[in-house]
């Protein structure tokens, strides 16, 4: 694969390994496609471990999944469908999906017509810690930069995982997904694409805006929030879960994004920095209704057998994001970084680059 001409858009460089399996995958991807040892995944998800926070497993999954997005710098495109790598991915996916299902537990039995209300009930019952409130009211500039670093893994490819659902749907659900995704992609205008808006936020925060450039800095739980979308998006059998996941995101987006924007304003950042969050306040208030009633409600009417999957996907989105928020807030409460590479100084404040300090002075 040729070197990217514009690192803002990918592909990203291969990350540093986090265990024996991810190390073997990184080493293999540097070479021409070839068969991997059949027992390579035997050490994934060791007994007593948690696949959701297992660094080696989550990075292995991310390495495999990214081949279906923008690939990796210097890695041959033919690795995307290499059978032995797909077999390894399937082994990691089984451990990951099993852990998510255990975390979520049983979902309520709901008739197709009750799906929008059931989704609203799941959202209302979510009692996870409010990371958005912390960022609005008391987070330091350094902590907000950490948060943006975590979220860059998703926001710089925002909407892409859910777009895998488009060719797998028909009827009202497909129309609703197209309507939501058009907004996510800026209705065809580069400057209004949500990924581009977030890139400007990163720049205002003094952070590198390259695609995937912060991958080595984020922990397994951050990768898990992203891998969950890819798991749902890349398996047709999980298309209901994919739509439920998107609905949960849209239904829990408007108020948190208002808080994120207000938090940046409190810290002295300008409207360029806050536009990404401000845009979501308005857009997702509309998307919330489309996602619950037209997207998931429409799928439930045409494919009623998928109702449990829709609710599972929504519950999984909430549960895994709750793990992420808990990780971040727990680390901050101890005066530690929520990232993997240190960088937290003076009781939770990360030193900002000079150009950011000047921008908010």
KAMO-V184241 format. One record per backbone hydrogen bond with DSSP energy under -0.5 kcal/mol. CO is the residue of the C=O (numbers start at 1). NH is the residue of the N-H. Records with the same first field share a line. If there is no record, write none. Layout:
# KAMO-V184241
CO = NH + NH
This chain:
# KAMO-V184241
6 = 9
7 = 211
12 = 73
19 = 23
20 = 24
21 = 25
22 = 26
23 = 27
24 = 28
25 = 29
26 = 30
28 = 31
37 = 40
39 = 42
40 = 43
41 = 44
46 = 49
49 = 51
50 = 53 + 54
51 = 54
53 = 55
54 = 58
55 = 59
56 = 60
57 = 61
58 = 62
59 = 63
60 = 64
61 = 65
62 = 66
63 = 67
64 = 67
65 = 68
66 = 69 + 71
71 = 12
72 = 75
76 = 79
77 = 80
78 = 81
79 = 82
82 = 85 + 86
83 = 87
84 = 88
85 = 89
86 = 90
87 = 91
88 = 92
89 = 93
90 = 94
91 = 95
92 = 96
93 = 97
94 = 98
95 = 99
96 = 100
97 = 101
98 = 102
99 = 103
100 = 104
101 = 105
108 = 110
111 = 114
112 = 115
114 = 118
115 = 119
116 = 120
117 = 121
118 = 122
119 = 123
120 = 124
121 = 125
122 = 126
123 = 126
129 = 131
130 = 134
131 = 135
132 = 136
133 = 137
134 = 138 + 139
140 = 144
141 = 145
142 = 146
143 = 147
144 = 148
145 = 149
146 = 150
147 = 151
148 = 152
149 = 153
150 = 153
151 = 154 + 155
152 = 156
154 = 157
155 = 158
157 = 160
159 = 163
160 = 164
161 = 164
162 = 165
163 = 166
165 = 168
166 = 169
170 = 173 + 174
171 = 175
172 = 176
173 = 177
174 = 178
175 = 179
176 = 180
177 = 181
178 = 182
179 = 183
180 = 184
181 = 185
182 = 187
183 = 186
184 = 194
185 = 188
186 = 189
188 = 190
189 = 192 + 193
190 = 193
193 = 197
194 = 198
195 = 199
196 = 200
197 = 201
198 = 202
199 = 203
200 = 204
201 = 205
202 = 207
203 = 206
210 = 213
212 = 215
214 = 217 + 218
215 = 218
217 = 340
219 = 222 + 223
220 = 224
221 = 225
222 = 226
223 = 227
224 = 228
225 = 229
226 = 230
227 = 231
228 = 232
229 = 233
230 = 234
232 = 235
234 = 236
235 = 238
236 = 239
238 = 242
239 = 243
240 = 244
241 = 245
242 = 246
243 = 247
244 = 248
245 = 249
246 = 250
247 = 251
248 = 252
249 = 252
250 = 253 + 254
253 = 257
254 = 258
255 = 259
256 = 260
257 = 261
258 = 262
259 = 263
260 = 264
261 = 265
262 = 266
263 = 267
264 = 269
265 = 268
270 = 274
271 = 275
274 = 278
275 = 279
276 = 280
277 = 281
278 = 282
279 = 283
280 = 284
281 = 285
282 = 286
283 = 286 + 287
284 = 288
285 = 289
286 = 289 + 290
287 = 291
288 = 292
289 = 293 + 294
290 = 294 + 295
291 = 296
292 = 297
295 = 299
296 = 300
297 = 301
298 = 302
299 = 303
303 = 306
304 = 307
306 = 310
307 = 311
308 = 312
309 = 313
310 = 314
311 = 315
312 = 316
313 = 317
314 = 318
315 = 319
316 = 320
317 = 321
318 = 322
319 = 323
320 = 324
321 = 325
322 = 326
323 = 327
324 = 328
325 = 329
326 = 330
327 = 331
328 = 332
329 = 333
330 = 334
331 = 336
332 = 335
343 = 345
345 = 349
348 = 350
349 = 345
353 = 356 + 357
354 = 358
355 = 359
356 = 360
357 = 361
358 = 361
